Amino acid sequence: MEVCTWKYPSPYELYNWPSWDIMLREQTEFADPHIRAQQYRAVVDEKGGLSGFVQFFPMLGVTRLGLGLRPDLCGKGSGIGAQFVRLLTREAVRRAPGQEIDLEVLAWNKRAIRTYERAGFTITDTYVKWTPTGTAEFHCMVYDEGLSD
């Protein structure tokens, strides 16, 4: 429910989730109890506050990461984003040893791309796909442990 209250500033507002009521009504993503239990995990800080979330989306031979960092923690230049992504990647490797780990990122989101690169991901493909606001260009980025800071 808390993630649905997060509000990212422009131009990142497209990462805002619908209200919890809408998510529940439509049973989408983490509002679906089965998907939430199977794929989503919360990331909490030392005080138990929600810092972010991760989705471990299973694909054949691949774990695709979906992730979100609380808006007030983004873009600070502190390196917390790369630490966050490295933490999630280690957990993905632990859950599915030997599987490729990848993620998708909008091609215009240079801030996220730099963060993912610092965490050991590299762009392997670029394509256009449908989004709720129309088509957009995405990069697929694949994790390579040797590239992590």
C-alpha positions as CSV (number, residue, x, y, z in Angstrom):
1,M,0.0,0.0,0.0
2,E,2.8,2.4,0.9
3,V,4.5,2.1,-2.5
4,C,1.2,3.4,-4.1
5,T,1.7,6.7,-2.1
6,W,5.2,7.3,-3.5
7,K,5.4,10.2,-5.9
8,Y,8.3,10.6,-8.2
9,P,9.1,14.1,-9.6
10,S,9.1,14.9,-13.3
11,P,10.2,13.3,-15.6
12,Y,10.0,10.1,-13.4
13,E,6.3,10.4,-12.6
14,L,5.5,7.6,-15.0
15,Y,6.9,5.3,-12.3
16,N,4.1,6.3,-9.9
17,W,1.8,3.4,-9.1
18,P,-2.0,3.8,-9.2
19,S,-3.8,4.1,-5.9
20,W,-4.0,1.0,-3.7
21,D,-7.8,0.9,-4.2
22,I,-7.3,0.7,-8.0
23,M,-4.6,-1.9,-7.7
24,L,-6.8,-4.0,-5.5
25,R,-9.8,-3.7,-7.7
26,E,-7.8,-4.7,-10.8
27,Q,-5.7,-7.2,-8.9
28,T,-2.6,-6.0,-10.7
29,E,1.0,-6.6,-9.8
30,F,1.7,-6.6,-6.0
31,A,-2.0,-6.2,-5.3
32,D,-2.5,-9.8,-6.5
33,P,-1.8,-11.9,-3.4
34,H,-0.3,-14.8,-5.4
35,I,2.0,-12.5,-7.5
36,R,3.0,-10.6,-4.4
37,A,3.9,-13.8,-2.5
38,Q,5.8,-15.4,-5.4
39,Q,7.6,-12.5,-6.9
40,Y,7.8,-9.3,-4.7
41,R,9.9,-8.5,-1.7
42,A,10.1,-5.4,0.4
43,V,13.5,-3.7,1.2
44,V,13.5,-2.1,4.6
45,D,16.0,0.0,6.4
46,E,17.6,-0.6,9.8
47,K,14.5,1.0,11.5
48,G,12.0,-1.2,9.5
49,G,10.9,1.6,7.2
50,L,10.2,0.7,3.6
51,S,13.1,1.8,1.4
52,G,12.2,0.0,-1.8
53,F,10.9,-3.2,-3.4
54,V,12.0,-5.8,-5.9
55,Q,10.2,-8.1,-8.2
56,F,12.0,-11.3,-9.1
57,F,10.1,-12.1,-12.4
58,P,10.8,-15.6,-13.5
59,M,11.5,-16.3,-17.2
60,L,13.0,-19.4,-18.8
61,G,16.7,-19.3,-17.7
62,V,16.5,-15.7,-16.6
63,T,15.4,-13.7,-13.5
64,R,14.2,-10.3,-14.6
65,L,14.4,-7.7,-11.9
66,G,11.7,-5.0,-11.4
67,L,12.7,-2.6,-8.7
68,G,11.7,0.7,-7.1
69,L,13.6,2.9,-4.6
70,R,11.7,5.3,-2.5
71,P,11.6,8.7,-4.3
72,D,13.4,10.7,-1.6
73,L,16.3,8.3,-1.9
74,C,16.7,8.7,-5.6
75,G,19.2,11.0,-7.4
76,K,21.1,12.1,-4.4
77,G,24.6,11.2,-5.8
78,S,25.2,9.2,-2.6
79,G,25.6,5.8,-4.4
80,I,22.6,4.4,-2.5
81,G,21.0,3.4,-5.8
82,A,23.9,1.2,-6.9
83,Q,24.1,-0.3,-3.4
84,F,20.4,-1.1,-3.6
85,V,20.7,-2.7,-7.0
86,R,23.8,-4.8,-6.0
87,L,21.8,-6.0,-2.9
88,L,18.9,-7.1,-5.1
89,T,21.2,-8.7,-7.7
90,R,22.9,-10.7,-5.0
91,E,19.5,-12.0,-3.8
92,A,18.5,-12.9,-7.3
93,V,21.7,-14.9,-7.8
94,R,21.2,-16.6,-4.4
95,R,17.6,-17.5,-5.4
96,A,18.5,-18.8,-8.9
97,P,22.2,-19.7,-9.1
98,G,23.4,-20.0,-12.7
99,Q,20.5,-18.0,-14.2
100,E,21.0,-14.8,-16.1
101,I,19.9,-11.7,-14.3
102,D,18.5,-8.8,-16.3
103,L,16.3,-5.8,-16.2
104,E,14.6,-3.4,-18.5
105,V,15.0,0.4,-18.4
106,L,13.6,3.2,-20.5
107,A,16.3,4.4,-22.8
108,W,15.9,8.0,-21.8
109,N,16.5,7.3,-18.1
110,K,20.2,8.0,-18.1
111,R,20.3,8.3,-14.3
112,A,19.0,4.7,-13.8
113,I,21.2,3.4,-16.6
114,R,24.3,4.9,-14.9
115,T,23.2,3.3,-11.6
116,Y,22.7,-0.1,-13.2
117,E,26.1,0.1,-14.9
118,R,27.8,0.8,-11.6
119,A,26.0,-2.2,-10.2
120,G,27.4,-4.5,-12.9
121,F,24.8,-4.4,-15.7
122,T,25.5,-3.7,-19.3
123,I,23.1,-2.9,-22.2
124,T,22.6,-5.9,-24.4
125,D,19.6,-5.0,-26.5
126,T,17.4,-2.0,-27.4
127,Y,13.8,-2.3,-28.5
128,V,10.5,-0.5,-28.6
129,K,7.6,-1.9,-26.6
130,W,4.1,-0.8,-25.6
131,T,3.6,1.1,-22.3
132,P,0.4,2.4,-20.7
133,T,1.2,5.8,-22.3
134,G,2.2,4.5,-25.8
135,T,5.3,3.0,-27.2
136,A,8.7,3.7,-25.8
137,E,12.3,2.6,-26.3
138,F,13.8,0.3,-23.7
139,H,17.2,-1.2,-23.0
140,C,17.6,-4.7,-21.7
141,M,20.6,-4.7,-19.3
142,V,22.2,-8.0,-18.2
143,Y,24.2,-8.5,-15.0
144,D,27.9,-9.3,-15.3
145,E,29.5,-9.8,-11.8
146,G,32.9,-8.7,-13.2
147,L,31.5,-5.2,-14.0
148,S,30.3,-4.2,-10.6
149,D,32.1,-1.4,-8.7
